[in-house]
Amino acid sequence: MNAAPSAQALRAAADRMVSTLAAHADPEYRLTVLKRLVRRLGEDRYPVFLRLLGVVAESDDTRAQRLLADTIGTALRRMDLPGGALSSWGATRLPDSTAPVSASDFSGQFFGGTPRRMLGPVEYLTVWHLQRTQRTALSAETFQTSLSRMIALLNQSEDARTLYPQKLAVDAQNELEGAYTRATRERLAAIASAWKAGRSPDEIAQAALDARATDTPHGWVLRDL
């Protein structure tokens, strides 16, 4: 298991990421660079990508923030967000208790390895906080802080500020794929509504926490991002 990168390593990686994006004038190529970074990190390390976005969001470099947010805006226009995978709710299935149990019963399907859906940064944080996935759930405090920081970054782009809440509103109405629980859909809808209304990032994150549902998990072990 890879060790979590240090704060210094994250800052250096974030600087390289922004410098690489800034070296290209073509928005489409910048998106290609960002997606390539996510692929190189690998599925299990998508949270590292989220932390890199957080480093830029926390900096005082408005130009870097706008550059990164505009690149995500390009991804939203193309409906091609750099995403990470989390196992869907209900993906796990116990073997048939009436039949003999074999090693093949304990496959990736049993442990929730599939099906999975690629999730953008905001959706990933929300699912990670609320649903049973292959990861230990995020605490409410970490979810709120990370979501507020992410939205503040995305607000640096007109496209991202406009298109992301529209996407979330559509996702919140989708009950067919099984990727989101009712609680998650309610949170996504709350985020979309508050974002569209022009509320501050902190207020949007609080609205997400306030939209509680009866199937919100209780008693889980929680961890930080």
MARVO-854679 format. One record per residue (C-alpha): x, y, z; residue in one letter. Coordinates in pm, whole numbers, padded with zeros to 5 digits, always signed. Example, Ala and Ser with C-alpha at 12.3 -4.5 7.8 and 13.67 -1.06 7.14 Angstrom:
BEGIN
+01230-00450+00780A/+01367-00106+00714S/
This chain:
BEGIN
+00000+00000+00000M/+00142+00338-00099N/+00220+00576+00185A/+00035+00907+00192A/+00246+01182+00032P/+00388+01450+00258S/+00267+01809+00247A/+00590+01912+00078Q/+00551+01640-00187A/+00193+01747-00251L/+00293+02111-00295R/+00570+02015-00537A/+00334+01789-00734A/+00067+02059-00746A/+00322+02308-00876D/+00429+02068-01150R/+00067+02005-01243M/-00013+02375-01278V/+00312+02448-01462S/+00236+02171-01712T/-00114+02304-01772L/+00018+02659-01811A/+00265+02545-02077A/-00022+02468-02316H/-00267+02720-02459A/-00513+02463-02594D/-00789+02389-02338P/-00847+02045-02488E/-00480+01955-02449Y/-00485+02080-02090R/-00771+01842-02021L/-00571+01561-02178T/-00283+01645-01943V/-00512+01640-01639L/-00670+01308-01736K/-00327+01161-01800R/-00222+01261-01448L/-00525+01085-01302V/-00447+00769-01502R/-00084+00773-01392R/-00185+00802-01028L/-00414+00503-01071G/-00762+00427-00950E/-00662+00362-00589D/-00488+00700-00562R/-00761+00926-00694Y/-00778+01088-00347P/-00422+01212-00410V/-00556+01397-00714F/-00827+01552-00494L/-00559+01661-00250R/-00364+01823-00533L/-00674+02021-00625L/-00705+02115-00259G/-00347+02244-00248V/-00420+02477-00540V/-00750+02582-00384A/-00578+02675-00058E/-00303+02874-00230S/-00312+03246-00302D/-00236+03186-00671D/-00557+03301-00839T/-00412+03241-01185R/-00337+02878-01103A/-00683+02833-00956Q/-00848+02978-01265R/-00634+02766-01496L/-00726+02446-01316L/-01094+02539-01283A/-01115+02631-01652D/-00970+02292-01741T/-01240+02122-01537I/-01491+02352-01707G/-01367+02216-02040T/-01419+01864-01906A/-01776+01950-01807L/-01852+02086-02152R/-01724+01759-02297R/-01893+01552-02025M/-01551+01398-01962D/-01449+01477-01605L/-01122+01332-01473P/-01284+01080-01244G/-01215+00817-00986G/-01399+00490-00927A/-01587+00385-00617L/-01783+00064-00580S/-02157+00115-00620S/-02402+00073-00336W/-02539-00279-00348G/-02246-00407-00552A/-02167-00677-00299T/-02365-01000-00303R/-02345-01285-00056L/-02300-01632-00200P/-02610-01848-00214D/-02633-02003+00131S/-02806-02313-00007T/-02516-02403-00238A/-02159-02513-00160P/-01920-02220-00126V/-01621-02219-00359S/-01326-01984-00396A/-01484-01833-00707S/-01771-01703-00494D/-01530-01467-00324F/-01444-01267-00634S/-01415-00895-00686G/-01794-00889-00733Q/-01846-01030-00382F/-01616-00773-00226F/-01776-00484-00407G/-01508-00449-00674G/-01780-00412-00940T/-01986-00251-01065P/-01816+00085-01036R/-01885+00422-01187R/-01636+00696-01262M/-01712+00997-01042L/-01598+01358-01071G/-01440+01534-00773P/-01762+01657-00607V/-01951+01331-00662E/-01655+01127-00542Y/-01637+01317-00214L/-02012+01282-00161T/-02023+00909-00230V/-01709+00852-00026W/-01870+01022+00272H/-02212+00858+00248L/-02191+00515+00092Q/-02031+00179+00159R/-01747+00156-00089T/-01405-00005-00105Q/-01278+00289+00105R/-01333+00373+00469T/-01590+00652+00478A/-01492+01018+00514L/-01590+01198+00833S/-01851+01473+00808A/-01592+01736+00902E/-01348+01629+00633T/-01626+01604+00375F/-01748+01955+00458Q/-01401+02110+00447T/-01299+01930+00129S/-01626+02010-00050L/-01611+02379+00042S/-01251+02402-00079R/-01337+02221-00404M/-01630+02448-00482I/-01424+02760-00409A/-01172+02636-00665L/-01435+02551-00927L/-01599+02891-00885N/-01291+03045-01045Q/-01431+02925-01379S/-01760+03052-01520E/-01811+02724-01705D/-01743+02511-01399A/-01958+02732-01176R/-02248+02704-01420T/-02220+02352-01556L/-02121+02153-01247Y/-02439+02220-01047P/-02643+02141-01358Q/-02469+01803-01382K/-02525+01732-01013L/-02895+01816-01044A/-02927+01562-01326V/-02731+01301-01130D/-02958+01354-00831A/-03261+01252-01037Q/-03104+00932-01171N/-03232+00630-00977E/-03163+00369-01244L/-02790+00297-01233E/-02760+00212-00865G/-02453+00431-00824A/-02617+00660-00569Y/-02828+00590-00263T/-03125+00810-00184R/-02916+00991+00077A/-02646+01064-00178T/-02898+01190-00435R/-03046+01421-00173E/-02703+01561-00092R/-02619+01611-00460L/-02950+01789-00511A/-02881+02012-00211A/-02535+02098-00340I/-02674+02175-00687A/-02953+02395-00552S/-02732+02597-00320A/-02463+02632-00587W/-02710+02752-00848K/-02843+03003-00595A/-02498+03160-00569G/-02438+03070-00205R/-02084+03069-00068S/-01875+02749-00074P/-01909+02713+00303D/-02286+02753+00278E/-02305+02497-00002I/-02106+02245+00201A/-02329+02308+00502Q/-02639+02260+00286A/-02502+01921+00186A/-02465+01820+00550L/-02809+01955+00639D/-02979+01741+00373A/-02989+01433+00591R/-03175+01116+00500A/-03273+00806+00692T/-03027+00582+00509D/-02723+00787+00608T/-02481+00534+00760P/-02426+00527+01134H/-02152+00377+01344G/-01893+00349+01069W/-01521+00395+01113V/-01437+00731+00955L/-01112+00870+00822R/-00973+01191+00684D/-00896+01262+00320L/
